[in-house]
Amino acid sequence: MNSLMTYLEAKVMPVATKISGQRHMSSIRHGLIAILPLTIVGSFFTILLNIPVDSIAAFIAPHKAMLDVPFRFTVGIMSLYCAFTIGQHLASTYDLDQRSSGLLAVLAFLISTVVPIQVTESVDGVINAGRYINIANLGSASLFAAIVTSIAAVEIFRFMKEKNWTIKMPEGVPPEVSNSFVALLPTATVIFVFLIIRYVFHFDINGFLTAILMPLKGVLAGNSLFGGLLTVFLICLFWVMGIHGPAILGPIIRPFWDMSIAENMEAFATGTPASQMPNIFTEQFIQWYVWIGGSGATLALVCLFLFSKSEFIKKLGKLSILPGLFNINEPVIFGAPIVMNPILAIPFILAPLVMTTVAYIFLKLGLIPMMVAKLPFTVLSPIAAWMSTDWTIMAGVLVIINFIISLIIYYPFFKVFERQQLEKEAEFAKSDM
């Protein structure tokens, strides 16, 4: 085990760190995280519209159309927001004007993805003659197009600015005015480039990316147990190496996760039962059934720490229990540490893999439905699982079952770790005598 850890530290860790810090990958990660407030709040409206209390449902019924609007303009057009935030963050790494870059990213995304529909005959009460856009084109299905077009638009802006192919205003002109003129020629270029791609060559960027990437989504964030286990394994492995697992995998897996939960929420909002959602392995599935206490399911370890005979371990448990209850586990990961610790690394990886499999079996047996909402990661896991599965009590029970499983898996390794720590404390006490 020690030789494996040494190999990973020497060979894998530098590569993973480099990938994590790469500006485009970092911009994707930050851009997706930036829209979390919108998707979380929009998700709450989905929950609100499906509270299983007859009196509340009857009260909400006349207002359903109005209360559905926040969902449509948050989760329903998430790709539009992502185009702006990804472009904005990428611009910050190049020291470009962030607002102009974000707008160029949105412009490129809209031109390449949304084709206005010409309506020639009005339908009373439904639609008038004119040009309209389908906001479904701005939803989760176009997320990869938003990523690619926003990056391309900012790179065009950067290239033209480096070549001085911009309009410069005299000194003394307010920065907001000067920045607008600097972006003038890049804006025209972005328009022409993406118009030619979409309307001259008839190349559908979103359709092309969907055809290439959807099989990968089906593995990593669809219904494949292998894909779910692979994702959990890699995240835990990176943590053991001292690297923030989601930070490394985020640019790769998070777009799939966001698409999967958005598809589930969309289906649920249109009346599909929670048991018939299109995707099992959303981020929420892993968050509530597996990451109990944080990545690696460390709440069980923290609880064991509280009853340790070791003074150090017990104090660490007391410091870690409150954050752990709200799924924050950096204190125990770096405090024990679990990082580069062969003894605690094994259950840190093993327990989540077993818990993922157990949750998958529960779902396949029809004991729990799929996830239909996106809640903040700091919500207590049993409550969040209950709310996120259309108020299914068994989902909360499964969280407790998985917690017990993680407790059992961690226990023998905890005892070995405790014995080592007690020996160190005994040696330290002798040296002080």
N, C-alpha and C positions, 0 to 999 in steps of 0.2 A: 504493500500500500504506500509506503514511504517513497519507493522508487517511482511509482505512478505519479504521486503528488509532485515530486521533483521534476519529472518529465513535463507535466502540465504547466508547472510554473515557468520552466525554461523555454518551452516550445509554443504552447498554446496561449499563455497569458499575454505576451507581447503583441501577438496578432489580434487577439480579442480587444485589447486596449486601443490599438491603432484603428480598428474598425469602429469602435465606439466613439472615438474622437473625430472621425472623418466628417467634414463639414456638411456634406449632403445628408448623410445618415443622421447626424445630430439634428439637422433642421427638420427632417421628417419626424423624428421623435418629439422634439419640442413643439412642432406645429400641431401634432395630434394631441399632445397633452394640453395644449392651450385651449382646445375646444371642450375640454371635460365639463366645465360649468354648464355649457349649453346642453350637452347630451345627458348629463345627470338630471338637470332640472326638467328637461323634456321627458325623461323617463318617469319622473314622479307623476306627471300628468297621465301617463299610461296606467300607472297603479291607481291613481285617483278615479279613473273612469271604470275601474274593474274591482272596486271594493265589494266583497261578498256579503254585504248587509242590505237587505231588501229596502229598508227605509231610506238609507243613503243613496242607493241606486235609483230609487224612485225620485228622490230630490234632484239628482244629477241629470236624469233622463232629458228634461227639456233643454238643458244647457250643453248637451254632449257635443254638438257641432262647434260651439264656441270653445269648449275646453280641449277639443282636439287640435285647435290651431297652434298652440305652443309646441306640440309634438311635431307638427308638420314643418314648422319654421325653425326647429332646432335639429333634431335627429333627421328629419325629412330632407334637409338641404345641407347636411354636414360636410359634404365635399366642397361646397362653395366656401364655407368658413375655413376649411383646411387649406384650400388654395392660397388664401390670403395669409394665414399664419405661417405656413411653410415658406412662402416667398418672403415674408417679413423677416423671419429668423435667418434665412440664408443670406439676405441682404446685410444683416448685422455682422455676419462673419466676413463680408467683403467691404464693410464700411460704406455701403451704399445707402441712399435714402430709403428707409424702411417702409414708409407709407406709399411712396411711388412704386416700390418693388412689389408690395402686397397687391396694389391695384393692377399692376401689369400681370401678376400671376393670375388674378381673378379673370382678367380680360382674356388671357390665353386659354384658360380653362373653359370659359363660356363659348368662345368661338369654336374651339375644337370639339366640344361635347354637346352643346345644345343647338339644335336646328329649329328655328321658329316654324310653327305650323300655320299655314295659311287656311283660314276658315272663310269660305265664300257664302255659305248659307247659315243664317242664324237659326238657333233652336230656342224657342221661348223658354225663359227661366233656366236655361242651361249655358248657352254661349252665344255671343254676338259675332257677327262677321268681323274679321280682322286677323292680326298675327298674334299668336300665343306661344308660350313655351311650357313644356311639361316639366313641372318641378321634380318629378321622379328622376329626371336626368341629373339632378343635383344631389341625389341621395348617396347612400353607401355604395351602390353599384358602380359609381364613377370615381371612387376614392383614388384608385391608382392613376387614373387620368389626371386627377387634380395634382397628385404628387409629381408626375412627369412634366406636365405643362407648366406648373409653377416654377420648378427648377429650371426648365428650359428658358422661360421668360426672364428670370433673374440673370441667367448666364448671358443672354443676349444683351441685357442692360449693362452687365459688367464688362463684356467685351467691347461694346461701343464706347463706354466711358474710358476704358484703358486706351483705346485708339483715338480718343478725343473727337469721336464722331457725335458730338453733342453741341447744343447751343449754350454758350456761356454768357451770363449777364455781367455787366460791370460791377466792380466792387461798390458796396453800399446798398445794393439791392437786397431786401429782406430775404433770409434763407428760404422761407416757404415759397417765395416767388421764383428764386433762383433754381431751387430743386425741381420745380414744376417745368421750367424751360429745359433743364438738363435731361429730363425724362421725355421731352417732346419727340425727338427723333427715334429713341428706343420704342416709344409707344407705337409710332407709325410702323416701325419694323416688325414689332410683335404682331400687329394686326395683319400686315401683308403676309408674313411667314405662315401664320396659322390659318388665314383665309385660303392660301394656296394649298396647304396640306389638306384642308377639309373640303373645299369646294372645287378646286381644280383637279387635284389628284384623287378626290373622293376617298381619302384615307381616314377611317374612323379610329382614332387613337385609343379611345376607350374600348371599342370592340376588339381591337387587336390585343390590347393588354389583358382583357377579360379572357380571351381564348387561350392565352399563354399561361396566365396565373391562376385561373379558377381550379385547375386540377390540384395545384399546390394548396390552395385554400381548403379544398375538400379533405386534404390530409391533415393539415395543421389546425384548422379551425372549423371542421365540419362534423363528421360523425365517426371518424376513424379512431379507434382506441390506440392504435400504434402512434398516430400523430399526436394525440393528447399526451401519451406517455413520453414521447420524444421531446415535446415542448417542456414538460415538467422537468425531465431529466436534465436538459441543457441549462435551464434557468438555475436549478440547484447546483449543477456542476460549476457554473461560472461564479456563483456566490461562494462556494467552497474555495475557489481560487482567489477570492478577494475582490472580485469584480461584480458590480451591480448587474445581476442577471437580466432583469427587464431592460436595463439600459443598453445591453448588447443586442438582445433579441428584439427589442422594441421596434426599430425601423422595419424589421422583417415580419414579425408576427402581429404587431398591433394593428396595422391596416386590415389584416384578415379578421382579427378579433372584433374590430369596430364594425366591419361589414357584417359579421355573423350576428352580433347582438342587434344591430340595426334591422337586419332581415327578420329576426325573431320578433322584435318590437312592432315592426310594420305588419307582419302577419297577424300578430295578436290584436293590434289596433283595428284590423279589418274583420275580427270575429273568429279567427282560427283558435281552437283550444290550445292551451299551453302544452298539452301532451303531444301535439302534432306540429311543433315548430320545426323549421328546416335544419337547425344547427344544434348539436349537443355541446361541442367543445368551444363555448364562448369563454372570454376572460372571466366572466362571472361564475361559471361552473367551477373553474379552478380556484378563483378567489374565495368562494364560500365553502366549498366542500373539501378543498385541499390546503389552501394557505391559511389554516386556522392559527392565528397568531403571527402571520407573515409567511414569506417564502420558507419552505422547509418544514412547515407546520410546527413551529418552535414553541407554541404556547404550552404544549405538553412538557417540553424540556424545562421551560421556565417554572412550571408547577412542581416538577420534581426538584428543581433547585431550591425551592422554598423550604423543603424538608430535608435538605442535605446536612450532613454532620460537619461538612467543611464550612468554616466561617466565611471564606471568600465566596464560595458558590452560593451560600445562603443569602449573603448581601447582594450579590449580582441578581439573584432571583427576585428579591424585594424591589430592586431598581428596575427590573425588566417587566414585572407583572402588569403594571398599569398600561404602559405602551403596548404590551403584547395583547391585552384584551381588545385593543383597537387596531390590531394587525400591523403594528410597528415593531420590528424586531432587530433593528440595527444594534441596540445595546447588548443583546445576547450574542449576535453573530460576531461582533468585534470585541465583545467583552470577555467571553468564555476563553478563548475565541473558538468559533466554529471554523473560521477561515484557516486553511492549511492545518487543520487538526484531524488526523486520520480517524481517531476514535469517534468523534462527533459527526464527522463528514458522512460516515456510512448511514446512520439513521436519518440524517438530514436529507439524503437522497432517496433512501429506501422507503421511508414512511410516506412521502407524497406519492410515490409510484403505486404503493399498495392502496392508498386512499383514493387515488384517481380510478383505479380498477374497481374498487368497491362501489363508488358512486356511479360509475358506468353500468355496473350490473344492476344496481337499484333502478336506474332509469330504464334499462332494457326490459326489466321485469314489470315495468309499469307502476312501480311504487312511488315514483316522483315524476313530475313533468319537467320540461326544459325551462331555461331561464328566459324571462320576457321583460326584464327591467335592468337598468344600470344604476346602481346605488354607489355612494362614496365608499372607498375601501375601508374607512374607519368605523363603519357600522358593525355592531357585534354580529358575528357570523350566523348564529342560529336565527336571529331576527331578520337579517338580510336575506338568507336563503328562503325563509318563509314568505317574505314580501315579494322576492324576485321570481317566485314560481306560482304566481297567482294565488297567494295566501294558502299554500299547501303545508300543513303542519308536519307531514312526514319529512319534508325537506329540512326543517329545523332539527328533527330527530336524527336524520342522517349525519348532520354536522356533529352532534353529540357522539354518535357511534364512531365516526371517523376520528374524533378527538381521543376516544378511548383506545382505538387501534394505534394511533400515534404514541400514546402514553406507553402502551405495551412494547412497541418497537424501540422506543427511546430508552426504556428502563435499564436493560442490561449494559448498554453503552454508557449511560449515565453513571452506573455503579463503578465501572472501570475508571471513568474520568474522575469520579469522586475519590476513589482509592488513591489515584495518582496525586490528586491535589492534597489529600490528607498527609501523604508521605512528604510532600514538599513543605507543608506547614509544620510538620513535626521536625524536619531537618532545620527549618528556619528558626524554630523555637529553641533547638539545641544550640545553634550557633550564637544565639543571643544570651545564653546562660554563662 
